Amino acid sequence: MQSLRFKALEGLAGVDSTLSENNGKITDVFGSNVFTGKVVREYLSDEAYKSLMNSIKNGTKLERKMSEQIASGMKAWAMKKGVTHYTHWFQPLTGTTAEKHDSFFTLKGDGTALETFDGDALVQQEPDASSFPNGGLRATFEARGYTAWDPSSPAFILENASGKTLCIPTIFVAYTGESLDYKAPLLKALAALDKAAVDVCNYFDKNVTKVTATLGWEQEYFLVDEALANARPDLIMTGRTVVGHAPSKGQQLEDHYFGAIPDRVYAYMRDFELEAYKLGIPLRTRHNEVAPSQFECAPIFEEVNIAVDHNSLLMDVMNKVAKRHKLKVLLHEKPFAGINGSGKHNNWSMATDTGVNLLAPGKTPKTNLMFLTFFVNTIKAVHDYADLMRASIASPSNDFRLGANEAPPAIISVFTGKYLHEVLQEVKTRVNNKFDEQDEAILKLDLHRHIPELLLDNTDRNRTSPFAFTGNKFEFRAVGSTANCASAMTVLNTIVAKTLANFKVEVDGLIEKGEKKEIAIMQTLRKYIVDSEKVLFEGDGYSEEWEKEAEKRGLPNIKTTPKALDAYVTEKATKLFTETGIYNAKELHARHEILLEDYVKKVQIEARVIGDLATNTILPSAVSYLNDLIENIKGLKEIGLGEEAVKAQKQIAAKIAEHINVISENVQAMIEARKVANKLSDSRQKAIDYCEKIKPYFDVIRYHSDKLEFLVDDKKWALPKYRELLFLR
């Protein structure tokens, strides 16, 4: 191990940072590997093209004849670009993407070899549903599951050194119909939001027939040298360093943030951006993040479904391209202790088919009333379902980040900014249930006076808020860097859809009683503001004062994943998801089970890794150096030096011996605690045991291992150190 470490260090100086040939315009390559736009028009008949566009826009089912024509056109396009195989590309509940490749090649009964791709192969395939996480929905012997084409997300071609594959984005469901992936529930949530939002929009504009949720994610990540990463079993197995003494210089000077991008990183960024552009991923931003060797990329806003697919695809591309550059991408939320972790801020809004961003203030009282309606309904949704919002971003890796000094706390709150806070207070003060003046009087609240046209520049940002309004969108900052955006987006779109549906019922009820429409809207908005104002917070989310204040307000502060996930199986959540048609009760309980199992397995792996490292790498290094110290002490005494001469060595030796003993005892205790937990049949209790009983042993082992790294001679220490991993040469 030691020789591997020094070999990795020696190799850093010889790494090539040559830029790939990519000097043309982005528009020359953008979407070149995507079956969309002009390409679709070129390869499909008018009839097939119109049928596909209608299916994408209205969600209508394609006729068999049309699917045959589309499959034929798609195959012709793909084969012209050198494709030999196709796959249904889906997002199972493993947290990664999945694909099973089939060739176009087939043999007919008479021995004739042909290249075929029919409508059935396009529309549906049958992967094994029992081998993916299913939470008990499928038994081991019940293997059948289906992937079904999602026409709204365009097919694309993935290029590898060994060939090209046509990828068809799909949902993944069990034979019995339950969803087993991230995409199917998301599509249902987006449909629910569309209907509810259109109904409310029609109060203001009858021309609105469709509302689309939009998403702009921000992907943070770390880069380390591949050779150094390969010499760290914990990085390879868990995505983070489970041990490591903090370097003298980390991010204290904040000199990395927005600094000049290192040449080696720049070459990597250019390379993965080119691959992303070919796949139609509209990346626009790249920069250094706060922590050493931490970076970020972000795209232009897209429809939520496509944005989610693009983020999942990009994470695969980033890993693939990193290997070419002899780099390792760390997407883990907290790969290194003591410095910032990584998030995936989800910037979310809603847009109408008439070109209006529903979360952008307008220029007239009428448009501002529509904006205020959607703004307040979103706040009400977050207030009513804060526990589900927290559950949607819960993971063992994100637990390390939430509440740290670079990420929002586990307390879900909403930041609106000074101007909009004043608007909400004015509505609360001036509108009451007995208001009986004409609707024009309501509009004379002059909301426009409080909502500057350039609100984006006049509303400060609050980086400590998990859910902040940032001018024309809400930013869900608490989402973790490894997460599939669909988890948070499914919950957010569902709860907003439900709140908007309730809002319409209440407004219609007031109108039926004789109230003017605008007055009914304002009265309901005032009620929602009053009901949800405790979730509003404009201050420092990191402060102890806020934690105490949140407790007084009754806001949940759930710091660990096992308890946060309980929100999925409450009576309230079951009612929400079943009424909106997103999940049935069986699917909810299955997902709860899957997420608990995922938590246990990941923490279990980390516990095994740190135990193995401690026993086979850290302790041998420490014992070896301890033996050297003992020999040194003996030698000094043999030449006649007194106790004063060996005092320092003896103190170091004593400390090392103490750390060795503590680590050894806690490794054994952790193993025994893990055995007890593993015997539990209840997944929730098992997860809680891992969190509450095993993690303390883990933390003690880590603490004393870090102390040993500081004490043990550099040449004896087997693992690459923090200072070696953090600063990418």
Secondary structure, DSSP 8 states (H G I E B T S, - for coil): -HHHHHHHHHHGGG------S--S-HHHHTTTTB--THHHHHHS-HHHHHHHHHHHHH-----HHHHHHHHHHHHHHHHHTT--EEEEEB-BTTSS-B--EEESEEE-TTS-EEE---HHHHHEE--BSSSS--TTSS-TT--BEEEEE-TTS--EEEEETTEEEEEEEEEEEETTS-B-BSHHHHHHHHHHHHHHHHHHHTTT-TT---EEEEEEE-EEEEEEEHHHHHT-HHHHHHSS-SS----S-SSTT--STT----HHHHHHHHHHHHHHHHTT--EEEEEE-SSTTEEEEEE--EEHHHHHHHHHHHHHHHHHHHHHTTEEEE--S-SSTTS---B--EEEEEEETTS-BTTS--SSHHHHHHHHHHHHHHHHHHHHTHHHHHHHT--HHHHTTTTSTTS--SB--EE--HHHHHHHHHHHHH--TT--S-HHHHHTT-HHHHS-TTHHHHS---TT-SEEE-SSSEEETT-BTTS-HHHHHHHHHHHHHHHHHHHHHHHHHHHHTT--HHHHHHHHHHHHHHHHGGGB--S-TTSHHHHHHHHHHT--B--SHHHHGGGGGSHHHHHHHHHHTS--HHHHHHHHHHHHHHHHHHHHHHHHHHHHHIIIIIHHHHHHHHHHHHHHHHHHHHTT--HHHHHHHHHHHHHHHHHHHHHHHHHHHHHHHHHHHHT---HHHHHHHIIIIIHHHHHHHHHHHHHHHHHS-TTT--S--HHHHHS--
